Amino acid sequence: MSYIVVVDDNFRFMDEDQRYTLGELATLDAAIDACKAVVDEFIRGAHRAGMSADSLYATYAALGEDPFIAAAGVPPPFSAWDYARQRCEQFCLTGQSSESR
């Protein structure tokens, strides 16, 4: 079985014309890693020093990309929104910012 990673645009929610396929991966772990990378890239770019986790998450929810895994007969094994919430907390706790990169 292969796993197709598809990415929606939170800013254009429900607009399938803005959807794109990131790739087809051989394993579920690889597909989840690809989804995480999409979320992490946005969060790294959106985070600013002193920003709260709630503010960063709100920015992600409004403007970020929402990757998901499409696999026939398999319940969604990854939630970008849940992962983004965790990563926003981590970024804000550690004080990481795009400005320090």
NULO-452994 format. One record per residue (C-alpha): residue number from 0; x, y, z. Coordinates in steps of 0.05 Angstrom, whole numbers. Example, Ala and Ser with C-alpha at 12.3 -4.5 7.8 and 13.67 -1.06 7.14 Angstrom:
BEGIN
+-----+--------+--------+--------+
! pos !      u !      v !      w !
+-----+--------+--------+--------+
!   0 !    246 !    -90 !    156 !
!   1 !    273 !    -21 !    143 !
+-----+--------+--------+--------+
END
This chain:
BEGIN
+-----+--------+--------+--------+
! pos !      u !      v !      w !
+-----+--------+--------+--------+
!   0 !      0 !      0 !      0 !
!   1 !     24 !     70 !    -14 !
!   2 !      6 !    134 !     22 !
!   3 !    -10 !    198 !    -15 !
!   4 !      4 !    263 !     21 !
!   5 !    -44 !    318 !      0 !
!   6 !    -40 !    390 !     24 !
!   7 !    -98 !    439 !     33 !
!   8 !    -91 !    513 !     45 !
!   9 !   -123 !    536 !    111 !
!  10 !   -131 !    606 !     83 !
!  11 !   -174 !    579 !     26 !
!  12 !   -210 !    526 !     67 !
!  13 !   -252 !    479 !     24 !
!  14 !   -224 !    506 !    -42 !
!  15 !   -199 !    443 !    -75 !
!  16 !   -167 !    485 !   -131 !
!  17 !   -115 !    505 !    -79 !
!  18 !   -101 !    432 !    -60 !
!  19 !    -38 !    398 !    -84 !
!  20 !     -7 !    330 !    -78 !
!  21 !     60 !    331 !    -42 !
!  22 !     77 !    259 !    -61 !
!  23 !     64 !    185 !    -56 !
!  24 !    104 !    150 !     -3 !
!  25 !    116 !     77 !      9 !
!  26 !    107 !     76 !     85 !
!  27 !     60 !    108 !    134 !
!  28 !    120 !    134 !    175 !
!  29 !    148 !    170 !    113 !
!  30 !     80 !    201 !     99 !
!  31 !     73 !    225 !    170 !
!  32 !    143 !    254 !    168 !
!  33 !    126 !    291 !    104 !
!  34 !     63 !    320 !    136 !
!  35 !    102 !    342 !    197 !
!  36 !    154 !    376 !    154 !
!  37 !    100 !    418 !    120 !
!  38 !     72 !    441 !    187 !
!  39 !    141 !    453 !    217 !
!  40 !    162 !    496 !    157 !
!  41 !    103 !    541 !    166 !
!  42 !    110 !    546 !    242 !
!  43 !    185 !    562 !    236 !
!  44 !    170 !    618 !    187 !
!  45 !    111 !    647 !    226 !
!  46 !    141 !    645 !    296 !
!  47 !    168 !    710 !    324 !
!  48 !    205 !    721 !    390 !
!  49 !    156 !    732 !    447 !
!  50 !     97 !    703 !    408 !
!  51 !     49 !    662 !    449 !
!  52 !     32 !    590 !    429 !
!  53 !    -41 !    610 !    421 !
!  54 !    -23 !    666 !    374 !
!  55 !     24 !    623 !    334 !
!  56 !    -29 !    568 !    329 !
!  57 !    -82 !    618 !    308 !
!  58 !    -35 !    641 !    253 !
!  59 !    -26 !    569 !    230 !
!  60 !   -100 !    555 !    232 !
!  61 !   -115 !    616 !    190 !
!  62 !    -58 !    616 !    140 !
!  63 !    -19 !    551 !    144 !
!  64 !    -20 !    489 !    101 !
!  65 !    -60 !    429 !    124 !
!  66 !    -27 !    364 !    100 !
!  67 !    -64 !    299 !    105 !
!  68 !    -53 !    227 !     84 !
!  69 !   -100 !    195 !     34 !
!  70 !   -101 !    120 !     37 !
!  71 !   -160 !     78 !     17 !
!  72 !   -197 !     45 !     75 !
!  73 !   -150 !     75 !    128 !
!  74 !   -175 !    125 !    179 !
!  75 !   -135 !    190 !    180 !
!  76 !    -70 !    171 !    215 !
!  77 !    -46 !    243 !    223 !
!  78 !    -78 !    308 !    244 !
!  79 !    -39 !    369 !    222 !
!  80 !    -80 !    413 !    269 !
!  81 !    -64 !    370 !    330 !
!  82 !      9 !    366 !    310 !
!  83 !     11 !    442 !    298 !
!  84 !    -17 !    455 !    368 !
!  85 !     39 !    412 !    399 !
!  86 !     93 !    445 !    357 !
!  87 !     69 !    515 !    373 !
!  88 !     74 !    499 !    447 !
!  89 !    144 !    471 !    436 !
!  90 !    168 !    530 !    395 !
!  91 !    143 !    581 !    444 !
!  92 !    170 !    543 !    505 !
!  93 !    240 !    538 !    476 !
!  94 !    241 !    609 !    449 !
!  95 !    257 !    587 !    378 !
!  96 !    244 !    638 !    325 !
!  97 !    254 !    647 !    251 !
!  98 !    295 !    709 !    267 !
!  99 !    349 !    666 !    302 !
! 100 !    360 !    621 !    242 !
+-----+--------+--------+--------+
END
